[in-house]
């Protein structure tokens, strides 16, 4: 629950830099393997015959997906918290102006 609602006081500077670094690493790996991923997307057999190590790239892609999901949990939690807080704040602010709401 702490991660889903992302208590913003628990977000430390080190965690932010770790997230930035891991995000950069994920993007760098995706950029480096772009053409291999492109070939595998359209025809995995052709990619394997062409010499692309499809099993290794599939495993790496699953690992990168897991890292991305873990990195995004706190970000989604912060956005969820801000959306709920904003909704409560705007509702209370506009309620006296528009009683029929």
N, C-alpha and C positions, 0 to 999 in steps of 0.2 A: 504494500500500500504506500510505503514511503516513496518508492520509485514511481509509481503511477501518478501520484499527486505531487511529486517532485518538490519536496520542501526546499525552497530556493535557498534557505540558510545552510543546507547541507551540500550545496554545490560549491566546491572549493576551486581555487584558481588552478591547482594542479590537475584536477579532473577536466577542466576546460581545455588546458593545453594537451592533455592526453587524448581527448576527443578530437582536437584539431589535428594532432599528429597522426592518429589512426585513420582519420578521414582522408588525410593527404596520402597516406600509404595505400589505402583502398583505391583511391583515384589513380595513383601512379601505376598500380598493378593492372587496373583495368585499361589504362592508356597503353601500357606496354604489351598487353595481350589482346589489343583491340581486333586485329585481323584474324587471330586464331579464334576468338569468340565469334566474330562475324562469320567465318567459315563454318563453325560448328552450329551456328544458329540455323543456317539454311540446309546443310547436309552433313550430318555427323560422320557418315560413312566416307564421304569424299574427304573430309578433314582428316580422318584416320589414315586413309590411303595416301594422302598428301604428306604424311609424316608428322602431323600434329598429335601430340600425346593427349588424346581426348579424355582419358580417365583421370589423368593428373589435373587437367584444367577443370573438369567437372568437380573434382574434390576441392580444388582451390576456390572455385566459384561458390560452392556451398559454404566454405569457411568464411569467405568475404561477406556473404549474405548474413551469416550469423553475427559477424563483427558489426555490420551495419545495423542490424536489429538491436543489438545490445547498446550501441552508441545512441540510437534514436529513442530509447525508452525514456531517458530523463528529459530530452527535448520535448517529446510528446507530452510528458507529464507537466512540464512548465507551461506549454501551450494550453493544455486542458485546464490547469489552474487559472491562468489568465483569462480564458474564455468564460469560465464560471464566475470568476470575480467581476469581470467586466459586465456580464449579464446581470448579476445581482446589483452592481453599482448603478448601471444605467436604468434598471427597472425602478430602483428606489429614487433615483433622481427625476425620472419622468413621470412617476406615478401621481404626484400632486398636480402636474400640468394636464394630464389626461386621465381622469378618474375612471373612464370606461375601459381602460386597458386592463 
